[in-house]
Amino acid sequence: MIDKAKALHSLRPNAEWVIRDNELEWLDESQTQPTESEISVEQTRLQYTEDRVYPSIQEQLDMQYWDAVNGTTTWKDAIAQVKADNPKPE
């Protein structure tokens, strides 16, 4: 799971804060502190984007070329597998 610090950096890139004993101490007076729910949602979103890795564009184009030549579905199958293994969070 993506840690809280990474989610906070994503939500409030320039904010000042520290985490002590797993507790968030918000130091920034110019930005509002995100809620625990917002942080959790961002952790889930970041984890999804980290896990859902597609083949490179070069690899995908090669698959598409050979699928066209051979009448196969390698590219569609590869993309479908990534989507099946890493469904979008609700």
C-alpha positions as CSV (number, residue, x, y, z in Angstrom):
1,M,0.0,0.0,0.0
2,I,1.1,3.5,-0.8
3,D,2.2,5.3,2.4
4,K,0.5,8.3,3.9
5,A,3.5,10.6,3.1
6,K,3.3,9.9,-0.6
7,A,-0.4,10.5,-0.7
8,L,0.0,13.8,1.2
9,H,2.7,15.0,-1.2
10,S,0.3,14.2,-4.1
11,L,-2.7,16.0,-2.5
12,R,-0.8,19.0,-1.2
13,P,2.6,19.2,-3.0
14,N,3.9,22.3,-1.2
15,A,2.3,21.8,2.3
16,E,4.3,21.7,5.5
17,W,3.6,18.7,7.8
18,V,5.3,16.0,9.7
19,I,4.3,12.5,10.7
20,R,5.3,11.5,14.3
21,D,4.4,8.2,15.7
22,N,2.1,7.6,12.8
23,E,0.2,10.7,13.6
24,L,-0.1,13.6,11.1
25,E,0.9,17.0,12.5
26,W,-0.3,19.7,10.0
27,L,2.0,22.8,10.1
28,D,0.8,24.6,7.0
29,E,-1.4,27.6,7.7
30,S,-1.9,28.4,4.0
31,Q,-3.5,25.1,3.0
32,T,-6.2,23.0,4.6
33,Q,-5.3,19.6,6.0
34,P,-6.8,16.8,4.0
35,T,-9.2,14.5,5.8
36,E,-8.2,10.8,6.5
37,S,-10.8,9.9,3.9
38,E,-9.2,12.1,1.3
39,I,-5.8,10.6,2.2
40,S,-7.1,7.1,2.0
41,V,-8.7,7.7,-1.4
42,E,-5.5,9.2,-2.7
43,Q,-3.5,6.2,-1.4
44,T,-5.9,3.9,-3.3
45,R,-5.6,6.0,-6.5
46,L,-1.8,6.1,-6.4
47,Q,-1.6,2.3,-5.7
48,Y,-3.9,1.7,-8.7
49,T,-1.8,3.8,-11.0
50,E,1.4,2.2,-9.7
51,D,0.1,-1.4,-10.2
52,R,-1.7,-1.0,-13.5
53,V,1.3,-1.0,-15.8
54,Y,0.7,-1.6,-19.5
55,P,3.4,-2.8,-21.9
56,S,5.4,0.0,-23.5
57,I,4.1,1.7,-26.5
58,Q,6.8,0.1,-28.6
59,E,5.7,-3.4,-27.3
60,Q,2.1,-2.6,-28.0
61,L,2.7,-1.5,-31.5
62,D,4.8,-4.6,-32.2
63,M,1.9,-6.7,-30.8
64,Q,-0.6,-4.9,-33.0
65,Y,1.6,-5.4,-36.1
66,W,2.0,-9.1,-35.5
67,D,-1.7,-9.5,-34.7
68,A,-2.5,-7.9,-38.1
69,V,0.0,-10.1,-39.9
70,N,-1.0,-13.4,-38.0
71,G,-4.7,-12.7,-37.3
72,T,-4.1,-13.1,-33.6
73,T,-5.3,-11.1,-30.6
74,T,-2.1,-10.8,-28.5
75,W,-2.4,-7.1,-28.0
76,K,-6.1,-7.2,-26.9
77,D,-5.4,-10.1,-24.6
78,A,-2.4,-8.3,-23.0
79,I,-4.4,-5.2,-22.3
80,A,-7.4,-7.1,-21.1
81,Q,-5.2,-9.0,-18.7
82,V,-3.7,-5.8,-17.2
83,K,-7.3,-4.5,-16.7
84,A,-8.5,-7.7,-15.2
85,D,-5.5,-8.0,-12.8
86,N,-5.9,-4.4,-11.7
87,P,-9.5,-3.2,-11.8
88,K,-10.3,0.5,-11.2
89,P,-11.1,1.2,-7.6
90,E,-14.7,2.0,-6.8
